[in-house]
Amino acid sequence: MIFKDYPYVRPNLEQVKAAYQETLEALKKASSAEEQTKAIDAINKVRMAFQTMSSLCYVRNTIDTTDKFYEDEQNFYDENTPIINGYENDLSLALFNSPFKPELEAKYGHQLFALIEATLKTFKPEIIEDLQEENKLITEYNKLSASAKIEFDGKILNLSQMAPYSISPDRSIRKAAEAATMGFFEANEEKYDSIYDKLVKARTRIAKKLGFENFVEVGYARLGRTDFDSKMVANYRKQVETDLVPVAAKIFEEKAKRLGLTDLKSYDLSFNFKSGNPKPKGDRDYLVEQAKTMYHEMSKETGEFIDFMIDHELLDLVAKQGKAGGGYTTYIPDYSSPFIFANFNGTAGDVDVLTHEAGHAFQVFSCRGFTVPDYFWPTMESAEIHSMSMEFFAWPWMQKFFKEDTDKYLYSHLAESITFIPYGVAVDEFQHLMYENPEMTPAERKTVWRNLEKKYLPYKVYDNAFLEKGTYWFRQGHIFKVAFYYIDYTLAQICAHQFWIKDHENHEKAWKAYYELCKLGGSKSFLGLIGATGLKNPFVDGTVANVTKPLRKFLDDFDPSKLE
């Protein structure tokens, strides 16, 4: 069966609630671990069925945000998922307080109970209305950003379709594209300010009702961070500021020389080579065909995976009007199906989707045998290791996608993976400051953002008064949708860089460790997973500096004649 034929039926809420109630009753009455196990396995099937319908709805709603049917269905989940979370919370509580906890932990693993402990911090029935408001505000943000109709180059374009202009070899086009894109945000400035202000206030109310001083700890618990806290993250940010920002600054300095520019501006930062950025040499079908060949040559497991994705039509890749922005991978449990969503726009980012999102999809595909849905995915900072590392494991096949542009792609891919980290760290520090100071005005928030750009991205110089005011973060969906998530990309990048180093030393050993990591899914914590795979801990002083050294050397040794 192909994806479009996967049947969607709105879950019967009363039946779902009744199943949870029956399970809670069975757990209470159980006189043995076996009886509790039976009840847990039964409710896991109900949970997976609910997730299946929720994922199908989400995918179809984001493919076409103007489809009224799935818009109404998405509203149903926005409204009712918090209620189901209430039952999930009761279930977590019952498991956590089970007299048979040691036996259950032996069967399901310690991580499930660590996640339960984190989850229990994040819910009380009295926050349901605030959660519903939070969901609605996130949907409002998605809709607002998807509504962009930017007049440019004689066309009407959405935000994704503007991306190719930001890497035009013509500097005046890059500048105009930045102005046109930010013109949309400026026209909607009050709406973005209002959505974020309401989100910060709603999340702060949630934190207070849960007994926390502010939302920071709730945000961490929601992300299942069982073995690191905000102090460790602050120390990691310090390492980035000290050891990585100077490396990033040097990369941009070299780029300015390469481009013959004495005054590098924000609209120049994504443009890498005078002859133009590397572009994939073909359309969607060509790229998917190359990806198929690549994954068959990479390993038996990746070959099976890509066949499954193509045969079941589990890829929606082309940008179109009404389609939500960005890219993601989700999982449809009852069909054992990952799904990759993207917005191809003719840039190198299209290939990154077929490696990055495929890394997520391959990981969850490797875990489809898990009967505990909590283990399909690891926590987010770990999940990004699979996707970012897959981008590096794909390097030997980049010739298929980029042909004569391959060297330019490899150089810019590695350079951008380094220069991204300070940006990710700025996004993280911004959010800590927002939730530690929830009464800030919109103007104060913008000042904080601009100051953080100066601290972590000293090379980001604006020609645009609206951006100079500190508004770039409006574009960063994670800030609105999943508070505190963004640092995860940077932690994972430091881990993926280690796979890049290992792959250059011994490919077979590196791939074996990577595949093991994929198969572990979410059965261990972040530090547990990197420990099991022999990766260095990014929170430990010296890790960022040590990992960055060989990358810097690779870039320094690159033949400059290939980078014209």
C-alpha positions as CSV (number, residue, x, y, z in Angstrom):
1,M,0.0,0.0,0.0
2,I,1.3,3.5,-0.8
3,F,1.1,6.4,1.6
4,K,-1.8,8.2,-0.1
5,D,-3.9,5.0,0.4
6,Y,-3.1,4.7,4.1
7,P,-6.6,5.1,5.6
8,Y,-7.2,8.0,8.0
9,V,-10.0,7.7,10.6
10,R,-10.3,10.2,13.4
11,P,-9.7,8.3,16.7
12,N,-12.8,7.7,18.8
13,L,-11.8,9.7,21.8
14,E,-14.1,8.0,24.2
15,Q,-12.7,4.6,23.2
16,V,-9.2,5.8,23.6
17,K,-10.0,7.2,27.1
18,A,-11.7,4.0,28.0
19,A,-8.6,2.0,27.0
20,Y,-6.4,4.1,29.3
21,Q,-8.9,3.7,32.1
22,E,-9.0,-0.1,31.7
23,T,-5.2,-0.2,31.7
24,L,-5.0,2.0,34.8
25,E,-7.5,-0.3,36.5
26,A,-5.6,-3.4,35.4
27,L,-2.3,-2.0,36.7
28,K,-3.9,-1.3,40.1
29,K,-5.4,-4.8,40.4
30,A,-2.4,-6.6,39.0
31,S,-0.8,-9.1,41.5
32,S,2.3,-9.8,39.4
33,A,4.7,-8.1,37.0
34,E,3.4,-10.4,34.2
35,E,-0.1,-9.0,34.6
36,Q,1.2,-5.5,34.5
37,T,3.3,-6.3,31.4
38,K,0.1,-7.6,29.7
39,A,-1.7,-4.3,30.4
40,I,1.3,-2.2,29.3
41,D,1.6,-4.1,26.0
42,A,-2.1,-3.7,25.3
43,I,-2.1,0.1,25.9
44,N,1.0,0.5,23.8
45,K,-1.0,-0.8,20.8
46,V,-3.7,1.8,21.5
47,R,-1.0,4.5,21.8
48,M,0.6,3.5,18.5
49,A,-2.9,3.6,16.8
50,F,-3.5,7.1,18.1
51,Q,0.1,8.2,17.0
52,T,-0.6,6.7,13.6
53,M,-3.7,8.8,12.9
54,S,-2.1,11.9,14.5
55,S,1.0,11.5,12.2
56,L,-1.1,10.9,9.1
57,C,-3.1,14.0,9.8
58,Y,0.0,16.1,10.5
59,V,1.7,15.1,7.3
60,R,-1.4,15.7,5.2
61,N,-2.1,19.0,6.9
62,T,1.5,20.2,6.3
63,I,1.5,19.0,2.6
64,D,-1.5,21.3,2.0
65,T,-2.3,23.8,4.8
66,T,-5.4,25.0,2.7
67,D,-7.1,21.5,2.9
68,K,-10.1,22.2,5.2
69,F,-10.6,18.6,6.2
70,Y,-7.1,18.1,7.6
71,E,-7.1,21.6,9.0
72,D,-10.1,20.6,11.1
73,E,-8.5,17.3,12.0
74,Q,-5.3,19.1,13.1
75,N,-7.5,21.3,15.3
76,F,-9.0,18.1,16.8
77,Y,-5.4,17.0,17.8
78,D,-4.5,20.4,19.1
79,E,-7.6,20.3,21.3
80,N,-7.5,16.7,22.4
81,T,-3.8,15.7,22.6
82,P,-3.4,17.5,25.9
83,I,-6.4,15.5,27.3
84,I,-4.7,12.3,26.1
85,N,-1.5,13.6,27.7
86,G,-3.4,13.6,31.0
87,Y,-4.1,9.9,30.7
88,E,-0.4,9.4,29.6
89,N,0.6,11.1,32.8
90,D,-1.7,8.9,34.9
91,L,-0.2,5.9,33.2
92,S,3.4,7.1,33.9
93,L,2.5,7.7,37.5
94,A,1.1,4.1,37.8
95,L,4.2,2.6,36.3
96,F,6.5,4.8,38.3
97,N,4.9,3.8,41.6
98,S,4.4,0.1,40.6
99,P,5.3,-2.4,43.3
100,F,6.9,-4.4,40.4
101,K,9.1,-1.6,39.1
102,P,12.4,-3.6,39.3
103,E,10.9,-6.4,37.1
104,L,9.3,-3.9,34.7
105,E,12.6,-2.0,34.5
106,A,14.4,-5.3,33.7
107,K,11.9,-6.0,30.9
108,Y,11.5,-2.5,29.4
109,G,14.9,-0.9,30.3
110,H,15.9,1.9,32.7
111,Q,15.5,4.7,30.1
112,L,11.7,4.2,30.0
113,F,11.5,5.0,33.7
114,A,14.0,7.9,33.4
115,L,11.7,9.4,30.7
116,I,8.6,8.8,32.8
117,E,10.3,10.6,35.7
118,A,11.0,13.6,33.3
119,T,7.4,13.4,31.9
120,L,5.8,13.5,35.3
121,K,7.4,16.9,35.9
122,T,5.6,18.3,32.9
123,F,2.0,17.6,33.5
124,K,-0.9,18.3,35.9
125,P,-4.6,18.4,34.9
126,E,-4.8,22.1,35.7
127,I,-2.5,23.0,32.8
128,I,-4.7,21.4,30.1
129,E,-6.2,24.8,29.0
130,D,-2.7,26.3,28.8
131,L,-1.4,23.4,26.7
132,Q,-4.4,23.8,24.4
133,E,-3.5,27.5,24.0
134,E,0.1,26.6,23.4
135,N,-0.8,24.2,20.6
136,K,-3.1,26.8,19.0
137,L,-0.4,29.4,19.1
138,I,2.1,27.0,17.4
139,T,-0.5,26.2,14.7
140,E,-1.0,30.0,14.3
141,Y,2.7,30.5,13.8
142,N,2.9,27.7,11.2
143,K,-0.1,29.2,9.3
144,L,1.3,32.8,9.4
145,S,4.7,31.7,8.0
146,A,3.0,29.4,5.4
147,S,0.8,32.4,4.3
148,A,3.8,34.3,2.9
149,K,3.2,35.5,-0.7
150,I,6.3,37.5,-1.6
151,E,6.4,39.3,-4.9
152,F,9.8,38.8,-6.3
153,D,11.4,38.2,-9.7
154,G,8.0,38.6,-11.3
155,K,6.6,35.7,-9.3
156,I,4.6,35.2,-6.1
157,L,6.8,33.1,-3.8
158,N,6.7,31.5,-0.3
159,L,9.5,31.6,2.2
160,S,11.1,28.3,1.0
161,Q,11.0,29.4,-2.6
162,M,12.9,32.6,-1.7
163,A,15.9,30.6,-0.6
164,P,17.7,30.2,-4.0
165,Y,17.9,34.0,-4.3
166,S,19.9,34.2,-1.1
167,I,22.7,32.4,-2.9
168,S,22.5,34.2,-6.2
169,P,26.0,35.2,-7.6
170,D,24.5,38.7,-8.2
171,R,25.0,40.6,-4.9
172,S,22.2,43.0,-5.6
173,I,19.7,40.1,-6.0
174,R,20.9,38.7,-2.7
175,K,20.4,42.0,-1.0
176,A,17.0,42.5,-2.6
177,A,15.9,39.0,-1.7
178,E,16.8,39.5,2.0
179,A,14.8,42.8,2.0
180,A,11.8,41.2,0.3
181,T,11.8,38.2,2.7
182,M,12.2,40.4,5.8
183,G,9.5,42.7,4.3
184,F,7.0,39.9,5.0
185,F,8.2,39.6,8.6
186,E,8.1,43.4,9.0
187,A,4.5,43.5,7.7
188,N,3.6,40.9,10.3
189,E,5.9,42.1,13.1
190,E,3.1,42.7,15.6
191,K,1.6,39.3,14.9
192,Y,5.0,37.5,15.4
193,D,5.6,39.6,18.6
194,S,2.1,38.8,19.9
195,I,2.3,35.0,19.2
196,Y,5.7,34.8,20.9
197,D,4.6,36.9,23.8
198,K,1.5,34.7,24.4
199,L,3.7,31.6,24.1
200,V,6.2,32.8,26.7
201,K,3.3,33.8,29.0
202,A,1.4,30.5,28.5
203,R,4.6,28.4,29.1
204,T,5.4,30.5,32.2
205,R,1.9,29.8,33.5
206,I,2.4,26.1,32.9
207,A,5.8,26.2,34.8
208,K,4.3,28.0,37.8
209,K,1.3,25.6,38.0
210,L,3.8,22.7,37.9
211,G,5.7,24.3,40.8
212,F,8.7,25.6,38.9
213,E,10.3,29.1,39.1
214,N,10.3,29.4,35.3
215,F,9.8,27.4,32.1
216,V,13.5,26.4,31.7
217,E,13.3,23.2,33.7
218,V,9.9,22.2,32.2
219,G,11.4,22.7,28.7
220,Y,14.3,20.4,29.5
221,A,12.0,17.8,31.1
222,R,9.7,17.9,28.0
223,L,12.7,17.1,25.9
224,G,13.5,14.0,28.0
225,R,16.8,15.4,29.1
226,T,17.5,12.9,31.9
227,D,21.3,13.4,32.2
228,F,22.2,17.0,31.5
229,D,20.9,20.4,32.8
230,S,21.1,24.1,31.9
231,K,24.4,24.6,33.8
232,M,26.1,21.9,31.6
233,V,24.7,23.5,28.5
234,A,25.9,27.0,29.7
235,N,29.4,25.5,30.0
236,Y,29.1,24.0,26.5
237,R,28.1,27.4,25.1
238,K,31.2,28.9,26.8
239,Q,33.4,26.3,25.0
240,V,31.7,27.3,21.7
241,E,32.3,31.0,22.3
242,T,36.0,30.4,23.2
243,D,37.0,27.6,20.9
244,L,34.7,27.7,17.9
245,V,33.6,31.3,17.3
246,P,37.2,32.3,16.2
247,V,37.3,29.3,13.8
248,A,33.9,30.4,12.3
249,A,35.1,34.0,12.0
250,K,38.2,32.8,10.1
251,I,36.0,30.8,7.7
252,F,34.0,34.0,6.9
253,E,37.2,36.0,6.6
254,E,38.5,33.6,4.0
255,K,35.2,33.6,2.2
256,A,35.3,37.4,2.0
257,K,38.7,37.2,0.4
258,R,37.5,34.5,-2.0
259,L,34.6,36.6,-3.0
260,G,36.7,39.8,-3.3
261,L,34.5,41.6,-0.7
262,T,35.9,44.0,1.9
263,D,32.5,44.5,3.6
264,L,30.9,41.1,4.1
265,K,27.2,41.6,4.9
266,S,24.4,39.3,6.2
267,Y,23.2,38.6,2.7
268,D,26.6,37.4,1.6
269,L,26.9,34.8,4.4
270,S,25.2,32.0,2.5
271,F,27.0,32.6,-0.8
272,N,30.3,30.7,-1.0
273,F,31.9,30.8,-4.4
274,K,32.3,33.4,-7.1
275,S,31.2,30.8,-9.7
276,G,28.1,30.2,-7.6
277,N,27.2,27.8,-4.9
278,P,27.2,24.1,-5.7
279,K,23.8,23.0,-7.1
280,P,22.4,19.5,-7.6
281,K,22.5,18.5,-11.2
282,G,19.0,17.3,-11.7
283,D,15.3,17.4,-10.6
284,R,13.5,15.6,-7.9
285,D,13.3,12.3,-9.7
286,Y,17.0,12.4,-10.7
287,L,18.0,13.1,-7.1
288,V,15.8,10.3,-5.7
289,E,17.3,7.9,-8.2
290,Q,20.9,8.9,-7.2
291,A,19.9,8.5,-3.5
292,K,18.6,5.0,-4.3
293,T,21.9,4.0,-5.9
294,M,23.8,5.5,-3.0
295,Y,21.9,3.8,-0.2
296,H,22.1,0.4,-2.0
297,E,25.9,0.8,-2.3
298,M,26.3,2.1,1.3
299,S,25.0,-1.0,3.1
300,K,22.4,-3.8,2.8
301,E,20.3,-2.1,5.5
302,T,20.2,1.3,3.9
303,G,19.3,-0.4,0.6
304,E,16.3,-2.1,2.2
305,F,15.3,1.2,3.8
306,I,15.4,3.3,0.6
307,D,13.4,0.7,-1.4
308,F,10.7,0.7,1.3
309,M,10.5,4.6,1.3
310,I,10.3,4.8,-2.5
311,D,7.9,1.8,-3.0
312,H,5.5,3.1,-0.4
313,E,5.8,6.8,-1.7
314,L,6.9,8.0,1.7
315,L,8.6,11.2,0.4
316,D,6.9,14.5,-0.3
317,L,9.8,16.7,-1.5
318,V,8.8,19.5,-3.8
319,A,7.9,23.1,-2.6
320,K,4.5,24.3,-3.6
321,Q,1.9,27.0,-2.6
322,G,0.0,26.2,0.6
323,K,2.6,23.6,1.7
324,A,4.1,24.3,5.2
325,G,7.8,25.3,5.3
326,G,10.8,23.4,6.4
327,G,11.5,19.7,6.4
328,Y,10.9,16.9,8.9
329,T,10.7,13.2,9.3
330,T,7.9,11.6,11.2
331,Y,6.9,8.0,11.9
332,I,3.5,6.2,11.3
333,P,3.7,3.2,13.7
334,D,0.9,1.0,12.5
335,Y,2.5,1.0,9.0
336,S,6.1,0.8,10.2
337,S,6.6,3.8,7.9
338,P,8.9,6.8,8.3
339,F,7.8,9.8,6.2
340,I,10.1,12.5,4.8
341,F,8.7,15.9,4.2
342,A,10.7,18.7,2.5
343,N,10.6,21.7,0.2
344,F,13.0,21.2,-2.6
345,N,14.1,24.5,-4.1
346,G,17.1,23.7,-6.4
347,T,19.8,24.3,-3.9
348,A,22.3,22.0,-2.2
349,G,19.8,21.8,0.6
350,D,17.8,19.4,-1.5
351,V,20.6,16.8,-1.3
352,D,21.0,17.5,2.4
353,V,17.3,16.5,2.8
354,L,18.1,13.1,1.1
355,T,20.9,12.6,3.6
356,H,19.8,14.4,6.8
357,E,16.1,13.5,6.9
358,A,17.0,10.1,5.5
359,G,19.3,9.7,8.6
360,H,16.3,10.2,10.9
361,A,14.1,7.9,8.8
362,F,16.8,5.2,8.6
363,Q,17.2,5.3,12.4
364,V,13.5,4.9,13.1
365,F,13.3,2.3,10.3
366,S,16.0,0.4,12.2
367,C,13.8,0.5,15.4
368,R,10.5,-0.6,13.9
369,G,10.7,-3.8,15.9
370,F,10.4,-2.0,19.2
371,T,7.1,-2.6,21.0
372,V,7.6,0.3,23.3
373,P,6.7,3.4,21.3
374,D,8.9,5.6,23.6
375,Y,11.9,3.9,22.1
376,F,11.2,4.5,18.4
377,W,13.1,7.8,18.6
378,P,15.9,8.8,21.0
379,T,15.7,12.2,22.7
380,M,16.2,15.1,20.3
381,E,19.9,15.9,20.8
382,S,20.6,12.2,20.1
383,A,18.2,12.0,17.2
384,E,20.1,14.7,15.3
385,I,23.3,12.6,15.5
386,H,21.9,10.1,13.1
387,S,20.8,12.7,10.6
388,M,23.9,14.8,10.7
389,S,26.3,11.8,10.6
390,M,24.4,10.4,7.6
391,E,25.2,13.6,5.7
392,F,28.9,12.8,6.3
393,F,28.7,9.1,5.5
394,A,27.1,10.1,2.2
395,W,30.3,12.1,1.1
396,P,31.8,9.3,-1.2
397,W,28.6,9.5,-3.3
398,M,28.3,13.3,-3.6
399,Q,29.8,13.1,-7.1
400,K,26.5,11.6,-8.3
401,F,24.5,14.6,-7.2
402,F,27.0,17.5,-7.8
403,K,29.3,16.3,-10.6
404,E,31.8,19.1,-11.2
405,D,30.6,21.0,-8.1
406,T,31.5,18.2,-5.8
407,D,34.6,19.8,-4.2
408,K,32.8,23.0,-3.6
409,Y,30.0,21.0,-1.9
410,L,32.3,19.1,0.4
411,Y,34.2,22.2,1.4
412,S,31.0,24.3,2.1
413,H,29.2,21.4,3.7
414,L,32.0,21.0,6.3
415,A,32.5,24.7,6.7
416,E,28.8,25.4,7.2
417,S,28.5,22.5,9.7
418,I,31.1,24.5,11.8
419,T,29.7,28.0,11.3
420,F,26.2,26.7,12.2
421,I,27.1,25.9,15.7
422,P,27.5,29.5,17.0
423,Y,24.1,30.4,15.5
424,G,22.5,27.4,17.3
425,V,24.1,28.4,20.6
426,A,22.8,32.0,20.2
427,V,19.3,30.6,19.6
428,D,19.7,28.6,22.8
429,E,21.0,31.4,25.0
430,F,18.2,33.6,23.7
431,Q,15.5,31.2,24.8
432,H,17.1,30.8,28.3
433,L,17.0,34.6,28.7
434,M,13.4,34.8,27.4
435,Y,12.0,32.3,29.9
436,E,14.2,33.5,32.8
437,N,12.7,37.0,32.1
438,P,9.2,36.4,30.8
439,E,8.1,40.0,31.4
440,M,10.4,41.4,28.7
441,T,8.8,43.6,26.1
442,P,9.0,42.7,22.4
443,A,11.6,45.6,22.0
444,E,13.7,44.2,24.8
445,R,13.6,40.7,23.2
446,K,14.9,42.1,20.0
447,T,17.8,43.9,21.7
448,V,18.8,40.7,23.5
449,W,18.8,38.9,20.1
450,R,20.9,41.5,18.4
451,N,23.4,41.4,21.3
452,L,23.7,37.7,21.1
453,E,24.4,37.9,17.4
454,K,27.2,40.3,18.2
455,K,28.6,37.8,20.8
456,Y,28.4,34.6,18.8
457,L,28.1,35.8,15.1
458,P,30.4,38.9,15.1
459,Y,30.6,38.6,11.3
460,K,26.9,39.1,10.8
461,V,26.6,42.8,9.7
462,Y,23.3,44.1,8.5
463,D,22.4,46.6,5.8
464,N,18.7,46.3,6.8
465,A,17.2,48.4,9.5
466,F,14.5,45.8,10.4
467,L,17.2,43.1,10.9
468,E,19.5,45.5,12.8
469,K,16.6,45.9,15.2
470,G,17.0,42.2,16.2
471,T,14.2,40.4,14.3
472,Y,16.0,37.5,12.5
473,W,14.7,35.0,15.1
474,F,11.1,35.4,13.8
475,R,12.3,33.0,11.0
476,Q,13.5,30.3,13.5
477,G,10.4,28.1,13.9
478,H,12.0,26.1,16.7
479,I,12.0,29.1,19.0
480,F,8.2,29.2,18.7
481,K,7.4,25.5,18.3
482,V,9.8,23.4,20.5
483,A,11.3,25.6,23.2
484,F,15.0,24.7,23.9
485,Y,15.2,22.2,21.1
486,Y,17.8,24.1,18.9
487,I,20.9,23.4,21.0
488,D,20.4,19.7,20.2
489,Y,21.5,20.3,16.6
490,T,24.8,21.7,17.8
491,L,25.4,19.0,20.4
492,A,24.7,16.4,17.7
493,Q,26.9,18.3,15.2
494,I,29.9,17.9,17.5
495,C,29.1,14.1,17.7
496,A,28.6,13.9,13.9
497,H,31.9,15.6,13.4
498,Q,33.4,12.8,15.5
499,F,31.9,10.3,13.0
500,W,33.4,12.3,10.2
501,I,36.8,12.0,11.9
502,K,36.3,8.2,12.5
503,D,35.0,7.6,9.0
504,H,38.3,9.1,7.6
505,E,40.3,6.9,9.9
506,N,38.4,3.6,9.4
507,H,35.1,3.5,7.4
508,E,34.0,0.0,8.4
509,K,34.5,0.6,12.1
510,A,32.8,4.0,11.9
511,W,29.7,2.6,10.0
512,K,29.4,-0.3,12.5
513,A,29.3,2.1,15.4
514,Y,26.8,4.3,13.6
515,Y,24.4,1.4,12.7
516,E,24.6,0.2,16.4
517,L,23.7,3.7,17.4
518,C,20.7,3.7,15.1
519,K,19.5,0.3,16.4
520,L,19.6,1.5,20.0
521,G,16.9,4.1,19.1
522,G,15.6,5.8,22.3
523,S,16.5,2.9,24.6
524,K,19.3,5.0,26.3
525,S,19.8,8.6,27.3
526,F,22.0,11.0,25.3
527,L,25.2,10.4,27.4
528,G,24.3,6.6,27.5
529,L,24.1,6.5,23.7
530,I,27.4,8.4,23.1
531,G,29.1,6.3,25.7
532,A,27.9,3.1,24.0
533,T,29.2,4.3,20.7
534,G,32.6,5.6,21.9
535,L,31.9,9.3,21.2
536,K,33.4,12.1,23.4
537,N,31.0,14.0,25.6
538,P,30.4,17.6,24.3
539,F,29.9,19.0,27.8
540,V,33.4,18.1,28.9
541,D,35.9,21.0,28.6
542,G,38.2,20.5,25.7
543,T,35.9,18.4,23.5
544,V,34.8,21.2,21.2
545,A,38.5,22.3,20.7
546,N,39.7,18.7,20.1
547,V,36.9,17.9,17.6
548,T,37.3,21.2,15.7
549,K,41.1,20.8,15.1
550,P,41.0,18.1,12.4
551,L,38.1,19.8,10.6
552,R,40.0,23.1,10.5
553,K,43.0,21.3,9.1
554,F,40.9,19.7,6.4
555,L,39.6,23.1,5.3
556,D,43.1,24.7,5.5
557,D,44.6,22.0,3.3
558,F,41.8,22.2,0.7
559,D,43.1,23.2,-2.8
560,P,42.0,26.8,-3.2
561,S,41.9,26.5,-7.0
562,K,38.9,24.2,-6.5
563,L,37.0,26.9,-4.6
564,E,36.8,29.6,-7.2
